[in-house]
């Protein structure tokens, strides 16, 4: 009953426990002899163990499978499908939030690990989720999530070639082994460790093939949009520090772009020769080199979906949530999470909702000829505090 009430409240737009009060409407006061406060739902959730979470995972999986059986949810999944793995951090306020911590983005909150399933003809749908502490490593529990997502995707109709895609945070043996055990192929960004760097230096100069992107992609390190690059491939054996049976022998597909950022050159000097930035993809895809590189590049579409969700406009219910956070903070508001920019206005601290793949806004990038802009406005919590006081 309470799980159903929580789901109904979220479908109706509730984004906090207090907002579950919207379930009281119409003639419910006449039908029910006594009403319960929304906080009873929060007490119910706090009593959950990991076993209860796994039970809800099973319910969500069956819902997706049944929905796919009754509607064209994953068109063409019997031929080609993709499972994308990524995580995001959602900001929280208050020092007593259970599990909240500072992760890679510098924002205090909780870390959500997501696995989405899509096809070239269908938008992504969530196949598996896991809520984790804010300071947890991105790859923690990812192997198990990949295994669960592949099982759900297969039941939902993904019986063709399935490819698991992710960024370098998930470049480890356990994740790749889980993908292979589940009968899928993988396409994962490789970290630039000494073995990968050594393999890239062995690529002959005449092996590079020039390509031009139909849509420019953003280079985070160079702070610019890139529309052309060069691609090459080379055989590679990963995880050689493990026992021989756990070595994974396949190929690296490497994309390189020229360094054009003048800040990388000494003042008053020009470049004597071209320097390159390399991005390697470790994959066992059977596609051609250019097709496999383009397939992995489409992984950015899944991250774009996460950003659109995080950037949804605020609603009136958020104001009620901030009021509740102010009450929890106690007298003086000592327990309210401070705004990151308040600690040192001169620091470039990521704002809530930023992701490690997002380019920084132009007005927040440091340049020799342009100092940092003034800090961002105060957090919603402090704004509400001023109105209440």
PyMOL commands that set and color helices and strands:
alter all, ss='L'
color gray80, all
select helices_A, chain A and resi 2-11+18-23+28-31+39-46+50-70+142-155+168-170+173-181+194-201+205-207+244-246+262-264+289-297+299-310+316-329+331-333+340-343+362-364+380-388
alter helices_A, ss='H'
color red, helices_A
select strands_A, chain A and resi 80-91+101-102+108-119+122-132+161-166+185-189+209-219+224-238+248-258+276-283
alter strands_A, ss='S'
color yellow, strands_A
deselect
rebuild
show_as cartoon
